[in-house]
Every structure is written in structure tokens, then in C-alpha cells.
């Protein structure tokens, strides 16, 4: 596995070594030892999630203000644009975001630590996304920052308005959002 740093040091891209031939391919999608050598060595995954969405669906920007979740995200069908926003007020990268294309083809994963808002936009006809989390889903603590916050100015790769849930349409601006210390 190749672990690549991003513009926000705590967010990592993980690229597996893929072994392929005429029969198909094999790769190690997770190796705890390699992951913990590069990420916070106290990380423990407790839940796996699987979502399926159609083209132009945007999910996010989500986080849990209590029981914060670190997420290891990958697309197993299709392609997404995956975004992490640092919402740790004491961080030197507070309010910064990074975005990367994750696809079934490139097999990349994005490590989004606790303390970040997370979202993705589906670029293919359909995408299935798997992600491991470091804490359990707690809807009472879930918060959402609006996808098009002008202060964040996320460069979502779409020319048309995305398809949003009612919850995501009602997201807060970062300036009004409950964030981490």
C-alpha cells in the first residue's frame, strides 16, 4: 500500500498495490499495520457502511459533533468526488478542504479523520461507496454544513445543481455551524 499525504496533513490517500491478470485482480483493501503506521495509531474501526447513489447526488457535508467519526472511504462501483473539510477550530487548517476522485477503477481510499466534515458527489451513472467508521452512527449528534458554503468555495466538479436530501439542503454555513474546539 502507498499512503500519500494531502494538503491537510491529517487527511491521507491510500493507494493499494493491485495484482491483475486475465482472470481479474487482487488487492489488499485494508491493512491495519500499514494504516496505523501512517495515521493516528489509536484508530479503531467499529462500523462499515455501504451507500448507493445515482449521478449528481451529493451527500454531505456531514459530521457528528459528539461521537465524531473518522472515515476510511472508497468507491467500489463508479466514481465519486470525495471531500474532507477541517472543522477543528484550533487547527492551522481550519476551514480548508481537500477533494479527490475515488473510483472502482483507481481503487483509492481517503482517510477522513474525526474532526472533519465529509461529503461526496457522484460523477458516474451510479456509485457504491463503502466506508469504515471509528465510532457508531449517532443521529442525535449529526450535523451538516451546506455543500455550497461560499466561504469554503468547494470546487465541486458539476455544472448543474446537485441532488440533495432535505437534511443536506438545510445545512448550516461554517460560520454558524457547531464545530470542534
Buried (B, 14 or more C-beta within 10 A) or exposed (E): BEBEEBEBEBBBBBBBEEEEEEEEEEEEBBEEEBBEEBBEEEBEBEEEEEBEBEBBBBBBBBBBBEBBBBBBBBBBBBBBBBBBBBBBEEBEBBBBBBBBBBBBEBBBBBBBBBBBBBBBBBBBEEBBBBBBBBBEEEEEBBBBBBBBBEEBEBEBEBEEEBBBEEEBEEBBEBEEBEBBE
